[in-house]
Amino acid sequence: MVRKAFTLIELIIVVFIIALTYAVFIQTFDFSQKSISTSLKTMQGALESLRSTSGSTITVRCFDNCNECRVWEGDEDRNTTISIFPNEAEVNVYELQGNQVEKITFNDYYFTQFRGEPVCFEYNIYPNGSADKIIVEYDQNVILLDSYMHPPMEFDSVDSARLHWMEEKLKTRG
C-alpha cells in the first residue's frame, strides 16, 4: 500500500509542535517595552495623517511625568490618549537652535478637572507639513525628530544627534 498523504494524527502532532514552539518563543519577548523609536515613528505617522485630513496644527502633549500623552487639533483636545513613553520615564527635550541645542522647559499646563498637570513633552506638525525639530533624551536613548518626512533616528548622545542634524542641514544648503 502506497501512502500519498499524511494521516490526521500526524498533522495534529505537527500543528501541536508548531503551537508549542510558538508559545515558548513568544514568552521570551516583552512586547510591552516598545522601543521609543518605534513609538515615536507611530506617533509621527498618526499625527501626519491627522494633519493631512484636518489642515490644522496637530500637537501631542505628554503630562503626568510623561505617563499620559494626548492629541490636539488646533486648540481642541481630540480626547485621544497615546502611549509614547513607559511609566516614570525621565524625558528631556532639546530644541535645535542654529548650531546649538537648548533644553526646553515647558510652561504649559494641561488642566484636568481639578488640577493642572505640567507638560513634559510637546511635538507639533504644522498645516504646511513642517514639524518641530527636537531631540528627545529618554534614559539612555537619544532620538532626533528632524521633521515628519524623516523617521526618528537614534543616537548615542545629544551632541551626536546635534552634529548629524547640522551635517544634514549643510547637505540641503548645497
Residue pairs with C-beta under 8 A, 6 or more apart in sequence:
6 14
33 86
35 141
36 84
36 85
36 136
36 138
36 141
36 143
36 152
37 141
37 143
37 152
37 153
37 154
39 83
39 84
39 85
40 84
40 136
40 143
40 145
40 152
41 151
41 152
43 60
43 69
43 82
43 84
43 123
44 125
44 131
44 145
44 148
44 151
44 152
46 71
46 82
47 58
47 60
47 71
47 123
47 125
47 148
48 58
48 125
48 148
50 58
50 71
50 73
50 78
51 57
51 58
51 125
51 126
51 127
51 129
51 148
54 73
54 74
55 127
56 73
56 74
56 127
57 73
57 74
57 124
57 125
57 126
57 127
58 71
58 72
58 73
58 124
58 125
59 71
59 72
59 122
59 123
59 124
59 125
60 69
60 70
60 71
60 72
60 82
60 84
60 121
60 122
60 123
61 69
61 70
61 72
61 108
61 110
61 119
61 121
61 122
62 68
62 69
62 70
62 84
62 85
62 91
62 119
62 120
62 121
62 122
63 69
63 70
63 109
63 110
63 117
63 118
63 119
63 120
64 117
65 88
65 89
65 120
66 84
66 85
66 89
66 91
66 120
66 121
67 85
67 87
67 88
67 89
68 81
69 81
69 82
69 83
69 84
69 85
69 121
70 77
70 78
70 79
70 80
70 81
70 82
70 110
71 77
71 78
71 80
71 82
72 78
84 121
85 91
85 121
85 138
89 138
89 139
90 138
90 139
91 120
91 121
91 136
91 137
91 138
92 103
92 136
92 137
92 138
93 103
93 104
93 106
93 120
93 121
93 122
93 134
93 135
93 136
93 137
94 101
94 102
94 103
94 104
94 134
94 135
94 136
94 137
94 158
94 162
95 101
95 102
95 104
95 132
95 133
95 134
96 133
96 134
96 135
96 162
96 165
99 162
99 166
100 162
101 135
101 158
101 162
104 134
106 118
106 119
106 120
106 121
106 122
108 118
108 119
108 122
109 116
109 117
109 118
109 119
110 116
110 117
110 119
111 117
121 136
122 132
123 131
123 132
123 134
123 145
124 131
124 132
125 131
125 132
125 148
129 148
129 149
130 147
130 148
131 145
131 147
131 148
132 145
133 145
133 146
133 147
133 165
134 144
134 145
135 142
135 143
135 144
135 145
135 158
135 161
135 162
135 165
136 142
136 143
136 145
137 143
137 158
141 154
142 154
142 155
142 156
142 157
142 158
142 160
142 161
143 152
143 153
143 154
143 155
143 161
144 152
144 153
144 155
144 161
144 164
144 165
145 152
146 153
146 165
146 168
153 161
153 164
155 161
155 164
